[in-house]
Each structure stands twice: as C-alpha cells, then as structure tokens.
Amino acid sequence: MQIPRIDPTNALGLVDKIVGLGKEIVGTATNQDRLKKAGQVQQDKGTERIKAVQAQLKADSHEAKASAAGQAQRSAQNTKEAVNS
C-alpha cells in the first residue's frame, strides 16, 4: 500500500479554512464585524481552493484512464496487425 504524498500547495485550502474560522471566532468574541467578515471570506477562499484541488485530481484521474485506454487500443491494434501479417 502506497501512502499518498501531499503537495503543500494543496493543503493551503485547509489552512485558509482553519485560519478563517479562527478570525471569525475572534471577531465574534470581540464584536469586531470587520474581523468576522474577513474570517468568513478566508473560509470561502479555502473552500474554493479545496474544490479546485478536487477538480484537478478528478481531471488527472480521467487523463490517466484515457492514456491507459489509448495504450490498450494500440496494443490490440499491434496484436491484430501481427496476427494478420
């Protein structure tokens, strides 16, 4: 079993969500609407980063499947040509 390697840039979404939540909590506790709003905005930014990473992973998966299908097709074509020769 291979342990996946996490790219630090992919973790930025989670960091944004955690820091944003902290800002929102502090803003709420100290009654600072500006800090509370900044925390909410940073959490939204983190959510979008996470969605972008998920979309990229999905695209990479589709690309790998397409590549494997192309290789299988070429292999089948080569086998067919070898049999017919």
C-alpha positions as CSV (number, residue, x, y, z in Angstrom):
1,M,0.0,0.0,0.0
2,Q,1.4,3.4,-1.0
3,I,0.9,6.4,1.2
4,P,-0.1,9.4,-0.9
5,R,2.3,12.4,-0.9
6,I,0.5,15.6,-0.1
7,D,1.7,18.7,-2.0
8,P,1.9,21.6,0.4
9,T,0.1,23.9,-2.1
10,N,-2.9,21.5,-2.0
11,A,-3.1,21.9,1.8
12,L,-3.5,25.7,1.5
13,G,-7.3,25.4,1.2
14,L,-7.5,23.6,4.6
15,V,-5.1,26.2,6.2
16,D,-7.3,29.0,4.8
17,K,-10.4,27.4,6.3
18,I,-8.8,27.0,9.7
19,V,-7.3,30.5,9.9
20,G,-10.5,32.0,8.6
21,L,-12.5,30.1,11.3
22,G,-10.1,31.5,13.9
23,K,-10.6,35.0,12.7
24,E,-14.3,34.6,12.6
25,I,-14.4,33.3,16.2
26,V,-12.1,36.1,17.5
27,G,-14.2,38.6,15.6
28,T,-17.4,37.3,17.1
29,A,-16.0,37.1,20.6
30,T,-14.6,40.7,20.4
31,N,-17.6,42.1,18.5
32,Q,-15.4,43.1,15.5
33,D,-17.6,42.7,12.4
34,R,-14.6,43.5,10.1
35,L,-12.5,40.6,11.5
36,K,-15.6,38.3,11.5
37,K,-16.3,39.1,7.8
38,A,-12.5,38.7,6.9
39,G,-12.7,35.2,8.5
40,Q,-15.8,34.3,6.5
41,V,-14.1,35.5,3.3
42,Q,-11.0,33.5,4.0
43,Q,-13.0,30.4,4.7
44,D,-14.8,30.8,1.4
45,K,-11.4,31.2,-0.3
46,G,-10.3,27.9,1.4
47,T,-13.4,26.1,0.2
48,E,-12.7,27.2,-3.4
49,R,-9.1,26.1,-3.2
50,I,-10.2,22.7,-1.9
51,K,-12.8,22.4,-4.8
52,A,-10.0,23.3,-7.3
53,V,-7.7,20.6,-5.9
54,Q,-10.6,18.1,-6.1
55,A,-11.4,19.1,-9.7
56,Q,-7.7,18.8,-10.6
57,L,-7.4,15.3,-9.1
58,K,-10.5,14.2,-11.0
59,A,-9.1,15.6,-14.2
60,D,-5.8,13.8,-13.6
61,S,-7.7,10.6,-13.0
62,H,-9.6,10.9,-16.2
63,E,-6.4,11.7,-18.1
64,A,-4.7,8.6,-16.7
65,K,-7.7,6.4,-17.7
66,A,-7.7,7.9,-21.2
67,S,-4.0,7.2,-21.5
68,A,-4.4,3.6,-20.3
69,A,-7.3,3.1,-22.8
70,G,-5.1,4.5,-25.6
71,Q,-2.3,2.2,-24.8
72,A,-4.6,-0.8,-24.7
73,Q,-6.0,0.2,-28.0
74,R,-2.6,0.5,-29.6
75,S,-1.6,-2.9,-28.1
76,A,-4.7,-4.5,-29.5
77,Q,-4.1,-2.9,-32.9
78,N,-0.4,-4.1,-32.9
79,T,-1.6,-7.7,-32.0
80,K,-4.2,-7.6,-34.7
81,E,-1.6,-6.5,-37.3
82,A,0.8,-9.2,-36.1
83,V,-1.8,-11.9,-36.5
84,N,-2.9,-10.7,-39.9
85,S,0.7,-10.5,-41.2
